[in-house]
């Protein structure tokens, strides 16, 4: 399975400089399939995973989550 991720320009508080920040993407096709198979029940889990991903940005150089976009 292919890993989907995002990369953006950001700033790291640990490195104290501008760096690239990244986060792992959500496999929406997989979640859509599971939602259909469970008659919509899975959409609750899908929502929780999506919300959790919002704060998942990390510095590409040191791995710190103390970053801003
Ligand atoms: Zn850093």
PDB file of the backbone (N, CA, C, O) and the ligand in Angstrom, with CONECT records:
HET     ZN  A 101       1
ATOM      1  N   UNK A   1       0.835  -1.206   0.000  1.00  0.00           N
ATOM      2  CA  UNK A   1       0.000   0.000   0.000  1.00  0.00           C
ATOM      3  C   UNK A   1       0.875   1.263   0.000  1.00  0.00           C
ATOM      4  O   UNK A   1       1.851   1.355   0.745  1.00  0.00           O
ATOM      5  N   UNK A   2       0.517   2.202  -0.823  1.00  0.00           N
ATOM      6  CA  UNK A   2       1.315   3.421  -0.948  1.00  0.00           C
ATOM      7  C   UNK A   2       1.077   4.365   0.231  1.00  0.00           C
ATOM      8  O   UNK A   2      -0.064   4.615   0.620  1.00  0.00           O
ATOM      9  N   UNK A   3       2.168   4.885   0.792  1.00  0.00           N
ATOM     10  CA  UNK A   3       2.055   5.842   1.891  1.00  0.00           C
ATOM     11  C   UNK A   3       1.868   7.245   1.321  1.00  0.00           C
ATOM     12  O   UNK A   3       2.679   7.723   0.528  1.00  0.00           O
ATOM     13  N   UNK A   4       0.804   7.882   1.734  1.00  0.00           N
ATOM     14  CA  UNK A   4       0.523   9.233   1.260  1.00  0.00           C
ATOM     15  C   UNK A   4       0.880  10.223   2.359  1.00  0.00           C
ATOM     16  O   UNK A   4       0.506  10.034   3.516  1.00  0.00           O
ATOM     17  N   UNK A   5       1.594  11.263   2.004  1.00  0.00           N
ATOM     18  CA  UNK A   5       1.969  12.275   2.987  1.00  0.00           C
ATOM     19  C   UNK A   5       1.913  13.668   2.409  1.00  0.00           C
ATOM     20  O   UNK A   5       1.781  13.855   1.199  1.00  0.00           O
ATOM     21  N   UNK A   6       2.013  14.634   3.288  1.00  0.00           N
ATOM     22  CA  UNK A   6       2.011  16.028   2.870  1.00  0.00           C
ATOM     23  C   UNK A   6       3.272  16.705   3.370  1.00  0.00           C
ATOM     24  O   UNK A   6       3.796  16.341   4.423  1.00  0.00           O
ATOM     25  N   UNK A   7       3.764  17.687   2.629  1.00  0.00           N
ATOM     26  CA  UNK A   7       4.942  18.454   3.028  1.00  0.00           C
ATOM     27  C   UNK A   7       4.655  19.933   2.782  1.00  0.00           C
ATOM     28  O   UNK A   7       4.100  20.309   1.749  1.00  0.00           O
ATOM     29  N   UNK A   8       5.040  20.756   3.739  1.00  0.00           N
ATOM     30  CA  UNK A   8       4.792  22.199   3.633  1.00  0.00           C
ATOM     31  C   UNK A   8       5.968  22.976   4.190  1.00  0.00           C
ATOM     32  O   UNK A   8       6.807  22.435   4.910  1.00  0.00           O
ATOM     33  N   UNK A   9       6.015  24.269   3.842  1.00  0.00           N
ATOM     34  CA  UNK A   9       6.971  25.175   4.469  1.00  0.00           C
ATOM     35  C   UNK A   9       6.479  25.529   5.868  1.00  0.00           C
ATOM     36  O   UNK A   9       5.299  25.822   6.061  1.00  0.00           O
ATOM     37  N   UNK A  10       7.379  25.501   6.834  1.00  0.00           N
ATOM     38  CA  UNK A  10       6.999  25.839   8.196  1.00  0.00           C
ATOM     39  C   UNK A  10       8.203  26.297   8.980  1.00  0.00           C
ATOM     40  O   UNK A  10       9.284  26.494   8.424  1.00  0.00           O
ATOM     41  N   UNK A  11       8.012  26.466  10.277  1.00  0.00           N
ATOM     42  CA  UNK A  11       9.100  26.871  11.152  1.00  0.00           C
ATOM     43  C   UNK A  11       9.160  25.914  12.345  1.00  0.00           C
ATOM     44  O   UNK A  11       8.128  25.537  12.900  1.00  0.00           O
ATOM     45  N   UNK A  12      10.373  25.527  12.729  1.00  0.00           N
ATOM     46  CA  UNK A  12      10.563  24.605  13.847  1.00  0.00           C
ATOM     47  C   UNK A  12      11.074  25.372  15.067  1.00  0.00           C
ATOM     48  O   UNK A  12      12.021  26.152  14.967  1.00  0.00           O
ATOM     49  N   UNK A  13      10.440  25.144  16.216  1.00  0.00           N
ATOM     50  CA  UNK A  13      10.852  25.817  17.449  1.00  0.00           C
ATOM     51  C   UNK A  13      12.077  25.149  18.061  1.00  0.00           C
ATOM     52  O   UNK A  13      12.767  25.758  18.879  1.00  0.00           O
ATOM     53  N   UNK A  14      12.353  23.920  17.682  1.00  0.00           N
ATOM     54  CA  UNK A  14      13.515  23.213  18.201  1.00  0.00           C
ATOM     55  C   UNK A  14      14.775  23.596  17.417  1.00  0.00           C
ATOM     56  O   UNK A  14      15.820  23.874  18.005  1.00  0.00           O
ATOM     57  N   UNK A  15      14.664  23.607  16.075  1.00  0.00           N
ATOM     58  CA  UNK A  15      15.791  24.004  15.217  1.00  0.00           C
ATOM     59  C   UNK A  15      15.949  25.530  15.170  1.00  0.00           C
ATOM     60  O   UNK A  15      17.011  26.037  14.806  1.00  0.00           O
ATOM     61  N   UNK A  16      14.889  26.254  15.540  1.00  0.00           N
ATOM     62  CA  UNK A  16      14.820  27.717  15.471  1.00  0.00           C
ATOM     63  C   UNK A  16      15.186  28.219  14.075  1.00  0.00           C
ATOM     64  O   UNK A  16      16.064  29.066  13.912  1.00  0.00           O
ATOM     65  N   UNK A  17      14.501  27.685  13.087  1.00  0.00           N
ATOM     66  CA  UNK A  17      14.673  28.145  11.706  1.00  0.00           C
ATOM     67  C   UNK A  17      13.512  27.641  10.857  1.00  0.00           C
ATOM     68  O   UNK A  17      12.693  26.836  11.301  1.00  0.00           O
ATOM     69  N   UNK A  18      13.466  28.139   9.620  1.00  0.00           N
ATOM     70  CA  UNK A  18      12.434  27.678   8.688  1.00  0.00           C
ATOM     71  C   UNK A  18      12.835  26.323   8.111  1.00  0.00           C
ATOM     72  O   UNK A  18      13.956  26.139   7.635  1.00  0.00           O
ATOM     73  N   UNK A  19      11.923  25.408   8.162  1.00  0.00           N
ATOM     74  CA  UNK A  19      12.185  24.047   7.675  1.00  0.00           C
ATOM     75  C   UNK A  19      10.960  23.541   6.907  1.00  0.00           C
ATOM     76  O   UNK A  19       9.921  24.200   6.876  1.00  0.00           O
ATOM     77  N   UNK A  20      11.091  22.388   6.302  1.00  0.00           N
ATOM     78  CA  UNK A  20       9.926  21.694   5.772  1.00  0.00           C
ATOM     79  C   UNK A  20       9.298  20.899   6.910  1.00  0.00           C
ATOM     80  O   UNK A  20       9.995  20.290   7.721  1.00  0.00           O
ATOM     81  N   UNK A  21       7.974  20.915   6.955  1.00  0.00           N
ATOM     82  CA  UNK A  21       7.264  20.092   7.920  1.00  0.00           C
ATOM     83  C   UNK A  21       6.423  19.067   7.150  1.00  0.00           C
ATOM     84  O   UNK A  21       5.993  19.332   6.028  1.00  0.00           O
ATOM     85  N   UNK A  22       6.196  17.921   7.743  1.00  0.00           N
ATOM     86  CA  UNK A  22       5.460  16.868   7.059  1.00  0.00           C
ATOM     87  C   UNK A  22       4.466  16.193   7.996  1.00  0.00           C
ATOM     88  O   UNK A  22       4.600  16.270   9.217  1.00  0.00           O
ATOM     89  N   UNK A  23       3.496  15.550   7.432  1.00  0.00           N
ATOM     90  CA  UNK A  23       2.594  14.684   8.186  1.00  0.00           C
ATOM     91  C   UNK A  23       2.135  13.544   7.288  1.00  0.00           C
ATOM     92  O   UNK A  23       2.092  13.675   6.065  1.00  0.00           O
ATOM     93  N   UNK A  24       1.803  12.455   7.902  1.00  0.00           N
ATOM     94  CA  UNK A  24       1.302  11.305   7.155  1.00  0.00           C
ATOM     95  C   UNK A  24      -0.121  11.593   6.702  1.00  0.00           C
ATOM     96  O   UNK A  24      -0.923  12.135   7.463  1.00  0.00           O
ATOM     97  N   UNK A  25      -0.425  11.240   5.492  1.00  0.00           N
ATOM     98  CA  UNK A  25      -1.763  11.457   4.951  1.00  0.00           C
ATOM     99  C   UNK A  25      -2.741  10.388   5.403  1.00  0.00           C
ATOM    100  O   UNK A  25      -2.348   9.319   5.869  1.00  0.00           O
ATOM    101  N   UNK A  26      -4.009  10.694   5.257  1.00  0.00           N
ATOM    102  CA  UNK A  26      -5.058   9.729   5.563  1.00  0.00           C
ATOM    103  C   UNK A  26      -5.468   9.035   4.270  1.00  0.00           C
ATOM    104  O   UNK A  26      -5.696   9.688   3.252  1.00  0.00           O
ATOM    105  N   UNK A  27      -5.561   7.713   4.316  1.00  0.00           N
ATOM    106  CA  UNK A  27      -5.992   6.950   3.151  1.00  0.00           C
ATOM    107  C   UNK A  27      -7.518   7.006   3.048  1.00  0.00           C
ATOM    108  O   UNK A  27      -8.224   6.149   3.581  1.00  0.00           O
ATOM    109  N   UNK A  28      -8.012   8.037   2.347  1.00  0.00           N
ATOM    110  CA  UNK A  28      -9.458   8.265   2.289  1.00  0.00           C
ATOM    111  C   UNK A  28     -10.202   7.193   1.499  1.00  0.00           C
ATOM    112  O   UNK A  28     -11.364   6.906   1.785  1.00  0.00           O
ATOM    113  N   UNK A  29      -9.540   6.600   0.509  1.00  0.00           N
ATOM    114  CA  UNK A  29     -10.183   5.546  -0.283  1.00  0.00           C
ATOM    115  C   UNK A  29     -10.470   4.321   0.583  1.00  0.00           C
ATOM    116  O   UNK A  29     -11.532   3.707   0.480  1.00  0.00           O
ATOM    117  N   UNK A  30      -9.499   3.976   1.441  1.00  0.00           N
ATOM    118  CA  UNK A  30      -9.669   2.854   2.373  1.00  0.00           C
ATOM    119  C   UNK A  30     -10.823   3.129   3.337  1.00  0.00           C
ATOM    120  O   UNK A  30     -11.656   2.257   3.582  1.00  0.00           O
ATOM    121  N   UNK A  31     -10.865   4.357   3.886  1.00  0.00           N
ATOM    122  CA  UNK A  31     -11.905   4.723   4.843  1.00  0.00           C
ATOM    123  C   UNK A  31     -13.287   4.776   4.179  1.00  0.00           C
ATOM    124  O   UNK A  31     -14.293   4.429   4.797  1.00  0.00           O
ATOM    125  N   UNK A  32     -13.324   5.212   2.924  1.00  0.00           N
ATOM    126  CA  UNK A  32     -14.590   5.248   2.184  1.00  0.00           C
ATOM    127  C   UNK A  32     -15.135   3.831   1.992  1.00  0.00           C
ATOM    128  O   UNK A  32     -16.330   3.588   2.156  1.00  0.00           O
ATOM    129  N   UNK A  33     -14.243   2.903   1.643  1.00  0.00           N
ATOM    130  CA  UNK A  33     -14.615   1.495   1.466  1.00  0.00           C
ATOM    131  C   UNK A  33     -15.163   0.921   2.767  1.00  0.00           C
ATOM    132  O   UNK A  33     -16.199   0.257   2.771  1.00  0.00           O
ATOM    133  N   UNK A  34     -14.458   1.182   3.882  1.00  0.00           N
ATOM    134  CA  UNK A  34     -14.877   0.673   5.192  1.00  0.00           C
ATOM    135  C   UNK A  34     -16.207   1.287   5.630  1.00  0.00           C
ATOM    136  O   UNK A  34     -17.032   0.617   6.251  1.00  0.00           O
ATOM    137  N   UNK A  35     -16.409   2.576   5.301  1.00  0.00           N
ATOM    138  CA  UNK A  35     -17.669   3.258   5.644  1.00  0.00           C
ATOM    139  C   UNK A  35     -18.851   2.599   4.931  1.00  0.00           C
ATOM    140  O   UNK A  35     -19.907   2.381   5.524  1.00  0.00           O
ATOM    141  N   UNK A  36     -18.652   2.287   3.648  1.00  0.00           N
ATOM    142  CA  UNK A  36     -19.708   1.622   2.862  1.00  0.00           C
ATOM    143  C   UNK A  36     -19.981   0.221   3.417  1.00  0.00           C
ATOM    144  O   UNK A  36     -21.136  -0.184   3.551  1.00  0.00           O
ATOM    145  N   UNK A  37     -18.910  -0.517   3.740  1.00  0.00           N
ATOM    146  CA  UNK A  37     -19.027  -1.896   4.241  1.00  0.00           C
ATOM    147  C   UNK A  37     -19.725  -1.976   5.604  1.00  0.00           C
ATOM    148  O   UNK A  37     -20.415  -2.951   5.901  1.00  0.00           O
ATOM    149  N   UNK A  38     -19.533  -0.919   6.440  1.00  0.00           N
ATOM    150  CA  UNK A  38     -20.124  -0.915   7.790  1.00  0.00           C
ATOM    151  C   UNK A  38     -21.403  -0.074   7.833  1.00  0.00           C
ATOM    152  O   UNK A  38     -21.880   0.265   8.916  1.00  0.00           O
ATOM    153  N   UNK A  39     -21.958   0.263   6.678  1.00  0.00           N
ATOM    154  CA  UNK A  39     -23.189   1.064   6.557  1.00  0.00           C
ATOM    155  C   UNK A  39     -23.086   2.406   7.294  1.00  0.00           C
ATOM    156  O   UNK A  39     -24.044   2.856   7.922  1.00  0.00           O
ATOM    157  N   UNK A  40     -21.929   3.025   7.207  1.00  0.00           N
ATOM    158  CA  UNK A  40     -21.754   4.370   7.756  1.00  0.00           C
ATOM    159  C   UNK A  40     -21.146   4.445   9.139  1.00  0.00           C
ATOM    160  O   UNK A  40     -20.739   5.520   9.577  1.00  0.00           O
ATOM    161  N   UNK A  41     -21.077   3.308   9.845  1.00  0.00           N
ATOM    162  CA  UNK A  41     -20.543   3.304  11.214  1.00  0.00           C
ATOM    163  C   UNK A  41     -19.085   3.748  11.237  1.00  0.00           C
ATOM    164  O   UNK A  41     -18.653   4.449  12.152  1.00  0.00           O
ATOM    165  N   UNK A  42     -18.337   3.334  10.228  1.00  0.00           N
ATOM    166  CA  UNK A  42     -16.899   3.648  10.176  1.00  0.00           C
ATOM    167  C   UNK A  42     -16.619   5.152  10.019  1.00  0.00           C
ATOM    168  O   UNK A  42     -15.525   5.614  10.343  1.00  0.00           O
ATOM    169  N   UNK A  43     -17.604   5.914   9.525  1.00  0.00           N
ATOM    170  CA  UNK A  43     -17.403   7.356   9.308  1.00  0.00           C
ATOM    171  C   UNK A  43     -17.064   8.081  10.611  1.00  0.00           C
ATOM    172  O   UNK A  43     -16.398   9.116  10.592  1.00  0.00           O
ATOM    173  N   UNK A  44     -17.523   7.535  11.748  1.00  0.00           N
ATOM    174  CA  UNK A  44     -17.202   8.123  13.064  1.00  0.00           C
ATOM    175  C   UNK A  44     -15.705   7.987  13.332  1.00  0.00           C
ATOM    176  O   UNK A  44     -15.054   8.941  13.758  1.00  0.00           O
ATOM    177  N   UNK A  45     -15.166   6.798  13.080  1.00  0.00           N
ATOM    178  CA  UNK A  45     -13.730   6.546  13.272  1.00  0.00           C
ATOM    179  C   UNK A  45     -12.917   7.376  12.281  1.00  0.00           C
ATOM    180  O   UNK A  45     -11.880   7.943  12.623  1.00  0.00           O
ATOM    181  N   UNK A  46     -13.410   7.432  11.055  1.00  0.00           N
ATOM    182  CA  UNK A  46     -12.778   8.234   9.995  1.00  0.00           C
ATOM    183  C   UNK A  46     -12.649   9.688  10.437  1.00  0.00           C
ATOM    184  O   UNK A  46     -11.598  10.307  10.266  1.00  0.00           O
ATOM    185  N   UNK A  47     -13.737  10.231  11.011  1.00  0.00           N
ATOM    186  CA  UNK A  47     -13.761  11.620  11.489  1.00  0.00           C
ATOM    187  C   UNK A  47     -12.731  11.827  12.603  1.00  0.00           C
ATOM    188  O   UNK A  47     -12.002  12.818  12.608  1.00  0.00           O
ATOM    189  N   UNK A  48     -12.680  10.884  13.545  1.00  0.00           N
ATOM    190  CA  UNK A  48     -11.742  10.980  14.672  1.00  0.00           C
ATOM    191  C   UNK A  48     -10.293  10.959  14.183  1.00  0.00           C
ATOM    192  O   UNK A  48      -9.455  11.711  14.680  1.00  0.00           O
ATOM    193  N   UNK A  49     -10.004  10.096  13.208  1.00  0.00           N
ATOM    194  CA  UNK A  49      -8.654  10.013  12.640  1.00  0.00           C
ATOM    195  C   UNK A  49      -8.308  11.318  11.931  1.00  0.00           C
ATOM    196  O   UNK A  49      -7.200  11.832  12.080  1.00  0.00           O
ATOM    197  N   UNK A  50      -9.249  11.851  11.164  1.00  0.00           N
ATOM    198  CA  UNK A  50      -9.031  13.101  10.429  1.00  0.00           C
ATOM    199  C   UNK A  50      -8.759  14.269  11.374  1.00  0.00           C
ATOM    200  O   UNK A  50      -7.888  15.095  11.102  1.00  0.00           O
ATOM    201  N   UNK A  51      -9.499  14.343  12.481  1.00  0.00           N
ATOM    202  CA  UNK A  51      -9.305  15.412  13.465  1.00  0.00           C
ATOM    203  C   UNK A  51      -7.941  15.303  14.122  1.00  0.00           C
ATOM    204  O   UNK A  51      -7.264  16.308  14.342  1.00  0.00           O
ATOM    205  N   UNK A  52      -7.544  14.084  14.432  1.00  0.00           N
ATOM    206  CA  UNK A  52      -6.253  13.830  15.059  1.00  0.00           C
ATOM    207  C   UNK A  52      -5.090  14.220  14.152  1.00  0.00           C
ATOM    208  O   UNK A  52      -4.028  14.615  14.634  1.00  0.00           O
ATOM    209  N   UNK A  53      -5.290  14.111  12.844  1.00  0.00           N
ATOM    210  CA  UNK A  53      -4.234  14.418  11.873  1.00  0.00           C
ATOM    211  C   UNK A  53      -3.955  15.911  11.785  1.00  0.00           C
ATOM    212  O   UNK A  53      -2.892  16.310  11.310  1.00  0.00           O
ATOM    213  N   UNK A  54      -4.871  16.728  12.226  1.00  0.00           N
ATOM    214  CA  UNK A  54      -4.715  18.177  12.100  1.00  0.00           C
ATOM    215  C   UNK A  54      -3.499  18.704  12.864  1.00  0.00           C
ATOM    216  O   UNK A  54      -2.845  19.646  12.419  1.00  0.00           O
ATOM    217  N   UNK A  55      -3.204  18.106  13.992  1.00  0.00           N
ATOM    218  CA  UNK A  55      -2.057  18.543  14.780  1.00  0.00           C
ATOM    219  C   UNK A  55      -0.829  17.686  14.570  1.00  0.00           C
ATOM    220  O   UNK A  55       0.088  17.691  15.392  1.00  0.00           O
ATOM    221  N   UNK A  56      -0.808  16.947  13.468  1.00  0.00           N
ATOM    222  CA  UNK A  56       0.241  15.942  13.274  1.00  0.00           C
ATOM    223  C   UNK A  56       1.475  16.409  12.526  1.00  0.00           C
ATOM    224  O   UNK A  56       2.278  15.583  12.091  1.00  0.00           O
ATOM    225  N   UNK A  57       1.647  17.737  12.362  1.00  0.00           N
ATOM    226  CA  UNK A  57       2.804  18.255  11.622  1.00  0.00           C
ATOM    227  C   UNK A  57       4.085  18.091  12.418  1.00  0.00           C
ATOM    228  O   UNK A  57       4.118  18.354  13.620  1.00  0.00           O
ATOM    229  N   UNK A  58       5.140  17.655  11.744  1.00  0.00           N
ATOM    230  CA  UNK A  58       6.440  17.460  12.378  1.00  0.00           C
ATOM    231  C   UNK A  58       7.566  18.035  11.526  1.00  0.00           C
ATOM    232  O   UNK A  58       7.469  18.099  10.301  1.00  0.00           O
ATOM    233  N   UNK A  59       8.631  18.450  12.197  1.00  0.00           N
ATOM    234  CA  UNK A  59       9.828  18.971  11.518  1.00  0.00           C
ATOM    235  C   UNK A  59      10.503  17.840  10.747  1.00  0.00           C
ATOM    236  O   UNK A  59      10.680  16.739  11.268  1.00  0.00           O
ATOM    237  N   UNK A  60      10.877  18.124   9.501  1.00  0.00           N
ATOM    238  CA  UNK A  60      11.498  17.094   8.658  1.00  0.00           C
ATOM    239  C   UNK A  60      12.954  16.854   9.065  1.00  0.00           C
ATOM    240  O   UNK A  60      13.529  15.818   8.731  1.00  0.00           O
ATOM    241  N   UNK A  61      13.553  17.814   9.788  1.00  0.00           N
ATOM    242  CA  UNK A  61      14.966  17.688  10.159  1.00  0.00           C
ATOM    243  C   UNK A  61      15.176  17.014  11.523  1.00  0.00           C
ATOM    244  O   UNK A  61      16.029  16.137  11.657  1.00  0.00           O
ATOM    245  N   UNK A  62      14.387  17.429  12.545  1.00  0.00           N
ATOM    246  CA  UNK A  62      14.597  16.858  13.872  1.00  0.00           C
ATOM    247  C   UNK A  62      13.424  16.009  14.373  1.00  0.00           C
ATOM    248  O   UNK A  62      13.538  15.336  15.397  1.00  0.00           O
ATOM    249  N   UNK A  63      12.299  16.041  13.652  1.00  0.00           N
ATOM    250  CA  UNK A  63      11.152  15.214  14.029  1.00  0.00           C
ATOM    251  C   UNK A  63      10.294  15.807  15.129  1.00  0.00           C
ATOM    252  O   UNK A  63       9.350  15.163  15.586  1.00  0.00           O
ATOM    253  N   UNK A  64      10.603  17.030  15.569  1.00  0.00           N
ATOM    254  CA  UNK A  64       9.849  17.672  16.633  1.00  0.00           C
ATOM    255  C   UNK A  64       8.449  18.071  16.175  1.00  0.00           C
ATOM    256  O   UNK A  64       8.250  18.458  15.024  1.00  0.00           O
ATOM    257  N   UNK A  65       7.484  17.972  17.083  1.00  0.00           N
ATOM    258  CA  UNK A  65       6.118  18.427  16.769  1.00  0.00           C
ATOM    259  C   UNK A  65       5.910  19.884  17.155  1.00  0.00           C
ATOM    260  O   UNK A  65       4.810  20.417  17.013  1.00  0.00           O
ATOM    261  N   UNK A  66       6.983  20.538  17.652  1.00  0.00           N
ATOM    262  CA  UNK A  66       6.929  21.960  18.013  1.00  0.00           C
ATOM    263  C   UNK A  66       7.149  22.819  16.792  1.00  0.00           C
ATOM    264  O   UNK A  66       8.156  23.517  16.678  1.00  0.00           O
ATOM    265  N   UNK A  67       6.184  22.762  15.867  1.00  0.00           N
ATOM    266  CA  UNK A  67       6.315  23.503  14.611  1.00  0.00           C
ATOM    267  C   UNK A  67       5.090  24.361  14.378  1.00  0.00           C
ATOM    268  O   UNK A  67       4.030  24.131  14.959  1.00  0.00           O
ATOM    269  N   UNK A  68       5.253  25.355  13.519  1.00  0.00           N
ATOM    270  CA  UNK A  68       4.097  26.121  13.062  1.00  0.00           C
ATOM    271  C   UNK A  68       4.198  26.292  11.557  1.00  0.00           C
ATOM    272  O   UNK A  68       5.284  26.244  10.980  1.00  0.00           O
ATOM    273  N   UNK A  69       3.028  26.497  10.923  1.00  0.00           N
ATOM    274  CA  UNK A  69       2.989  26.606   9.460  1.00  0.00           C
ATOM    275  C   UNK A  69       3.047  28.052   9.032  1.00  0.00           C
ATOM    276  O   UNK A  69       3.025  28.343   7.836  1.00  0.00           O
TER     277      UNK A  69
HETATM  278 ZN    ZN A 101      13.395  20.850  13.875  1.00  0.00          ZN
END
